[in-house]
C-alpha cells in the first residue's frame, strides 16, 4: 500500500532487536520497494568489516544512525492515514 502511494521514492528504515547476534544487539535495515511493490532489504548496520560499504555506513551510523536506534518506535511522530 505504501509503495503504491509513494512509488520509488519510498525508503524505510527498519530497526529490530537481533538476539541471534548477542544480548542487546540490534540491526538497522534499509527497505526499498521493488518495481512490483515487493520489499527488498539491505543491511545498514551492523555490516561485516570486510564489506566495501562498512566504512561509509560506520560514519553514517556515528553521525545519524544513533538517532534512530536510541529511540523506541513510540518516540517517533506518527500520523494516521487519511483512510483511518
C-alpha positions in Angstrom: 0.0 0.0 0.0 2.8 2.5 0.9 4.7 1.6 -2.3 1.6 2.3 -4.4 1.1 5.6 -2.7 4.7 6.9 -2.7 6.3 4.9 -5.5 10.0 4.5 -6.0 10.8 7.4 -3.6 9.7 5.3 -0.6 12.5 4.3 1.6 12.0 2.8 5.1 14.5 2.1 7.8 13.7 -1.0 9.9 15.2 -1.2 13.4 15.0 -4.6 15.1 16.4 -6.5 18.1 18.8 -9.2 16.9 19.1 -11.7 19.7 21.0 -14.1 17.3 23.8 -11.6 17.3 24.1 -11.4 21.1 22.4 -9.9 24.1 21.2 -6.3 23.4 22.3 -6.4 19.8 20.2 -4.6 17.2 20.0 -4.3 13.4 19.1 -1.5 11.1 17.9 -2.3 7.6 17.1 -0.3 4.6 13.8 -1.4 2.9 13.1 -0.3 -0.6 10.0 -1.1 -2.7 10.7 -3.0 -5.9 9.0 -2.1 -9.2 6.3 -4.7 -8.4 5.9 -3.3 -4.9 7.8 -6.2 -3.2 10.2 -5.2 -0.3 13.9 -5.6 -0.7 16.1 -5.4 2.4 19.7 -4.2 2.7 21.6 -4.3 6.0 22.7 -0.9 7.1 24.1 -1.9 10.5 25.9 -3.9 11.6 27.9 -4.8 8.5 31.0 -7.1 8.3 34.2 -5.1 8.5 35.3 -6.6 5.2 32.2 -5.2 3.4 33.1 -2.4 0.9 30.2 -0.4 2.5 31.3 -0.8 6.1 33.4 2.3 6.5 30.8 4.6 5.0 28.0 3.0 7.0 30.1 3.3 10.1 30.4 7.0 9.5 26.7 7.3 8.8 25.8 5.4 11.9 28.1 7.7 14.0 26.5 10.8 12.6 22.9 9.8 12.2 22.1 6.2 13.0 22.3 6.7 16.7 19.2 9.0 16.5 17.2 6.1 15.1 18.4 3.2 17.3 18.4 5.1 20.5 14.7 5.8 20.4 11.8 3.4 20.7 9.2 3.3 17.9 6.8 5.2 20.2 9.3 8.1 20.3 8.7 8.9 16.6 5.9 11.1 15.3 3.1 9.1 13.8 0.3 10.4 11.6 -2.8 8.5 10.9 -3.5 7.7 7.2 -6.4 9.6 5.6 -8.3 6.3 5.3 -8.5 5.7 9.0 
